């Protein structure tokens, strides 16, 4: 939901927002807070994705192209 809305997941940690969402969005109370997502889910999914990339790219030539870009804060990265 947050990804589709281009909004950080940490916003669902706000107590007043959680209370409102639990009242009006069926099943919202089952969604873990952002800290739990960062600590428990993201590392597991990241590891699974990395293993899949390694499997797909094994024995393949890879070219990495980089260009100057900015992050969401407008800083050059």
C-alpha positions as CSV (number, residue, x, y, z in Angstrom):
1,X,0.0,0.0,0.0
2,X,2.7,2.5,1.0
3,X,4.8,1.5,-2.1
4,X,1.9,2.2,-4.4
5,X,1.3,5.5,-2.7
6,X,5.0,6.4,-2.9
7,X,4.9,6.9,0.9
8,X,7.4,5.7,3.5
9,X,6.3,2.7,5.5
10,X,7.3,4.4,8.7
11,X,4.1,6.5,8.4
12,X,2.0,3.5,9.5
13,X,3.8,3.7,12.9
14,X,1.9,6.9,13.8
15,X,-0.5,5.9,16.6
16,X,-3.4,8.1,15.4
17,X,-3.0,6.8,11.8
18,X,-2.9,3.2,13.0
19,X,-5.9,3.7,15.2
20,X,-7.9,5.2,12.3
21,X,-6.8,2.5,9.8
22,X,-7.6,-0.3,12.2
23,X,-11.1,1.2,12.6
24,X,-11.8,1.7,8.9
25,X,-9.6,-0.7,7.0
26,X,-10.4,-4.4,7.5
27,X,-7.3,-6.4,8.4
28,X,-5.0,-3.4,8.9
29,X,-4.3,-4.5,12.5
30,X,-2.5,-7.5,11.0
31,X,0.1,-5.4,9.2
32,X,3.4,-5.2,11.1
33,X,4.9,-1.8,12.1
34,X,7.8,-0.5,10.0
35,X,10.4,-1.5,12.5
36,X,9.3,-5.2,12.3
37,X,9.3,-5.0,8.5
38,X,12.8,-3.6,8.4
39,X,14.2,-6.1,11.0
40,X,12.3,-9.3,10.0
41,X,11.0,-9.2,6.5
42,X,13.2,-7.0,4.4
43,X,16.5,-8.9,5.2
44,X,14.8,-12.2,4.4
45,X,13.4,-11.0,1.1
46,X,16.7,-9.2,0.2
47,X,18.6,-12.5,0.8
48,X,16.1,-14.5,-1.3
49,X,16.4,-11.9,-4.1
50,X,20.2,-11.9,-4.0
51,X,20.3,-15.7,-4.3
52,X,17.9,-15.5,-7.3
53,X,20.0,-12.9,-9.0
54,X,23.1,-15.0,-8.4
55,X,21.4,-18.0,-9.9
56,X,20.1,-16.0,-12.9
57,X,23.4,-14.3,-13.6
58,X,25.7,-17.3,-13.0
59,X,28.2,-17.6,-15.9
60,X,26.7,-14.5,-17.6
61,X,28.5,-11.3,-18.5
62,X,27.2,-8.3,-16.7
63,X,27.6,-4.6,-17.5
64,X,26.9,-2.0,-14.9
65,X,26.2,1.5,-16.1
66,X,26.0,4.4,-13.6
67,X,24.9,8.0,-14.1
68,X,24.5,10.9,-11.7
69,X,21.2,10.9,-10.0
70,X,19.5,12.4,-7.0
71,X,17.8,10.7,-4.0
72,X,14.4,11.7,-2.6
73,X,16.0,14.5,-0.6
74,X,17.5,16.1,-3.8
75,X,21.0,15.1,-2.8
76,X,23.4,13.9,-5.5
77,X,24.1,10.2,-5.2
